[in-house]
Amino acid sequence: MKKSSWLVGVCVSSVLMGCGFVGESDKAQLEQAWLMQHKDIQQALESIRTQGLDVVAKTSAAGSVSACVADALTKSPVGALASVEGALADPAAITTLLNNLEKTLDGDVSLESLSGLWEQGADAAKYVKDLVSKFGLDQAMAQLQQMQEASAKLADTDLASHFQGLLLECEKTAN
């Protein structure tokens, strides 16, 4: 009996790690490598992820990289997604990602929707979890709707390029 419970535990851990539910994902590692080259942006983003975008926007010194990053993410139609670890390295097309997130939140949970999340490597689940925990289900849906409407001009842009471009502008302006 002990061998079978140990084997089940190992299998479950392996599956969870392989799907990005446990452990650091490739996107998170790529994001960290990029942030290591941009220390001021890294500090600003860490503050945003721990304290929240609104707090950093209100408390950052004018003209600082943190203030610029908070301002840029506040103005970006998809800025709320930057709080998810790995977003700065996510190659997903913004419109495709937003459509997948909306379907995940909007639809009934079914075997098909769960398999869709599984195929996406649980990335959509991380974004949905973050949005719902910050805003609640109804506001998360409204937030996604606003993102979709405001991001029409970003249709051909991937999330990583969008965020990195915004943040590098802040680094240039502050230096």
C-alpha positions in Angstrom: 0.0 0.0 0.0 2.9 2.4 0.8 4.4 1.8 -2.6 1.2 2.6 -4.5 0.6 5.8 -2.6 4.2 6.9 -3.1 3.9 6.1 -6.8 0.6 8.1 -7.1 2.3 11.1 -5.3 5.3 11.0 -7.7 3.0 10.8 -10.8 0.8 13.6 -9.6 3.8 15.8 -8.8 5.3 15.1 -12.2 2.1 15.9 -14.0 1.7 19.2 -12.1 5.3 20.2 -12.7 5.1 19.3 -16.3 2.0 21.4 -16.9 3.3 24.5 -15.1 1.1 24.2 -12.0 4.2 23.6 -9.8 7.7 24.9 -10.3 9.0 27.7 -12.4 7.8 27.7 -16.0 10.0 28.4 -19.1 8.3 31.7 -19.5 9.0 32.7 -15.9 12.7 31.8 -16.5 12.8 33.7 -19.7 11.2 36.7 -18.0 13.7 36.5 -15.1 16.6 36.4 -17.6 15.3 39.5 -19.3 14.7 41.3 -16.0 18.2 40.6 -14.8 19.4 42.8 -17.6 17.0 45.6 -16.6 17.3 45.9 -12.8 15.2 49.1 -12.4 12.4 47.5 -14.3 12.8 44.4 -12.3 12.4 46.3 -9.0 9.4 48.2 -10.3 7.7 45.0 -11.5 8.4 43.2 -8.3 6.8 46.1 -6.4 3.8 46.0 -8.7 3.3 42.3 -8.2 3.6 42.4 -4.4 1.9 45.8 -3.6 -0.4 46.2 -6.6 -0.3 48.5 -9.6 -2.4 51.3 -8.0 -0.2 51.5 -4.9 3.0 51.7 -6.9 1.5 54.3 -9.2 0.5 56.5 -6.2 3.7 56.0 -4.2 6.5 56.1 -6.8 8.7 59.2 -7.1 7.8 61.3 -10.1 10.3 60.7 -12.9 11.4 57.3 -11.6 11.4 54.1 -13.5 8.8 52.7 -11.1 6.5 55.6 -11.7 6.9 55.3 -15.5 6.4 51.5 -15.4 3.2 51.9 -13.3 1.9 54.7 -15.6 2.7 52.7 -18.7 0.9 49.5 -17.4 -2.0 51.6 -16.2 -2.5 53.1 -19.6 -1.9 49.8 -21.5 -5.2 48.0 -22.3 -3.6 44.7 -21.1 -1.5 46.1 -18.3 -3.3 44.1 -15.6 -1.8 40.9 -17.1 1.7 42.1 -16.3 1.1 41.0 -12.7 1.3 37.4 -13.7 4.8 35.9 -13.5 6.0 35.1 -17.0 3.8 37.6 -18.9 6.9 39.5 -20.1 8.0 36.4 -22.0 4.6 35.2 -23.2 4.6 34.9 -27.0 0.8 34.7 -27.2 -1.0 37.0 -29.6 -2.9 39.5 -27.4 -6.2 39.1 -29.2 -6.0 35.3 -29.1 -5.0 35.3 -25.5 -7.9 37.6 -24.5 -10.4 35.5 -26.5 -9.1 32.3 -24.7 -9.4 34.1 -21.3 -12.9 35.3 -22.0 -14.0 31.8 -23.1 -12.5 30.3 -20.0 -14.3 32.8 -17.7 -17.5 33.0 -19.7 -18.2 29.3 -20.5 -19.4 26.6 -18.3 -16.7 24.3 -17.0 -16.7 21.2 -19.2 -14.3 18.5 -20.2 -13.6 20.4 -23.4 -12.8 23.6 -21.7 -10.5 21.8 -19.2 -8.7 20.0 -22.0 -8.3 23.4 -23.7 -6.6 24.8 -20.6 -4.5 21.7 -20.4 -3.3 22.2 -24.0 -2.4 25.8 -23.3 0.0 24.6 -20.6 -2.2 26.2 -17.9 -1.1 29.7 -18.9 -4.7 30.9 -19.4 -5.5 29.5 -16.0 -2.7 31.6 -14.4 -4.1 34.8 -16.0 -7.7 33.9 -15.1 -6.7 33.0 -11.5 -4.9 36.3 -11.1 -7.7 38.4 -12.6 -10.4 36.7 -10.5 -8.4 36.9 -7.3 -7.8 40.7 -7.8 -11.2 41.7 -9.2 -13.7 39.0 -8.5 -15.5 37.1 -11.3 -17.8 39.8 -12.5 -15.2 42.5 -12.5 -12.6 40.1 -14.1 -15.1 39.6 -17.0 -15.6 43.3 -17.3 -11.9 43.9 -17.2 -11.4 41.3 -20.0 -14.1 43.0 -22.1 -12.4 46.4 -21.7 -9.1 44.8 -22.6 -10.5 43.3 -25.8 -12.2 46.6 -26.8 -9.1 48.7 -26.1 -6.6 46.3 -27.6 -7.8 46.3 -31.2 -4.7 48.2 -32.3 -2.5 45.6 -30.7 -4.1 42.8 -32.8 -0.8 41.5 -34.3 1.3 42.1 -31.3 2.4 39.4 -28.8 2.2 40.1 -25.1 5.9 39.9 -24.5 6.8 42.4 -27.2 4.1 44.8 -26.0 5.2 44.7 -22.3 8.9 44.8 -23.1 8.5 47.8 -25.5 6.6 49.7 -22.8 9.1 49.0 -20.1 12.2 49.7 -22.2 10.8 53.2 -23.0 10.6 53.8 -19.2 14.2 52.7 -18.8 15.3 55.1 -21.7 13.3 58.0 -20.3 14.8 57.7 -16.8 18.4 57.4 -17.9 
